[in-house]
């Protein structure tokens, strides 16, 4: 709701600057505490403890001068953005409250919400790329992300160079030099370094610090480093602290956490968010008010849910690691590769609850395991309260060429598991009986 103003041409901003994190006895409160009320004043909504859902397409201006000033901010004629509520394609109360709270988890200055994770990623890339530009990205990526770069952006003269998740500083320097040469030849620039860490579905980690150092050495800080942090965020990894400029999420996953909504977000410094906000204003794609309200509800318990799921995953993986029909685990709590372990120790605060399970055999054995699960649900997605299992090679990554899948380790024996918050002993019993059918 908008604060009342007098009839002058200087309206009182609704949320400018953004609400500061409250302090108690001189100490800054933790995110789990701030999720209960940050960015919302009950006095502006008849004392309602929880924010109402604001189902409106447009907002009444305090005065004609206020409307003009808001549109000057929306259109970029004046820096700073809209100083009040304008139209629900641009901003609205539930979305603003959500974005304020999302920024807290990653220590970001600003955040933007979207109708899906892929909407967030696509609008982000479009905001920074022009014809002739090059995107550098890690591999593997979620298939839709990789497909958007390779199949859609290529239609507009945007090319890419990719590198394996565990690339060293020397390898990254070489990749960025190659990308810079490619961009120069095309009359463009290296528009973005886009990472996914852990990578979907193998859990391969990217050395964000090494990427930052390579970017600074070969390119410059005007080329943003963006990272999809869905598998570990917001609890188990904080990429902005390690050199990333922009962090992206499928809020559908752990943040939403109940498999009942679809949404996405990005967060970072305001200078990185402003171009994306401007394009979102034009294209649409902002999260709807009901979804934003549900996400605010879910943020109140995200820490508890992720902690429980992480504890469950550790117990389940301990069992699976010793089972004779299991050929390996892509679980961050059991990393054997020295390079990956080094990245994990520097970047991660927990092993997460999503991992890859390699069944001895191939597609037939993997399908038999999946078809015999009783508690775990055979469904794509992750980060929900329930345990989910899927077969990436034939489902989420089906569109990825076979040779590319083999190079990335997305084999027919790989099953992706997302552990929920059920009783861990029940989950172990379920996996045990399903493996007996293999």
Secondary structure, 3 states (H helix, E strand, C coil): CCCCCCCCCCCCCCCCCCCCCCEECCEECCHHHHCCCCCCCHHHHCCCCCCCCCCCCECCCCCHHHHHHHHHHHHCCCCCCCCCCCECCCCCHHHHHHHHHHHHHHCCCEEEEECCHHHHHHHHHHHHCCCCCEEEEEECCCHHHHHHHHHHHHHHCCEEEEEECCCCHHHHHHHHHHHHHHHHHHCCCEEEEEEECCCCCCCCCCCHHHHHHHHHHHCCCCCEEEEECCCCCCCCECHHHCCCCEEEEECCCCCCCCCCCCCEEEEECHHHHHHHHHHHHHHCCCCCHHHHHHHHHHHCCHHHHHHHHHHHHHHHHHHHCCCCCEEEEECHHHCCCHHHHHHHHHHECCCCCEEEEEECCCHHHHHHHHHCCCCCEECCCCCCCCCEEECHHHCCCCCCCHHHHHHHCCCCCEEEEECCCCCHHHHHHHHHHHHHCC
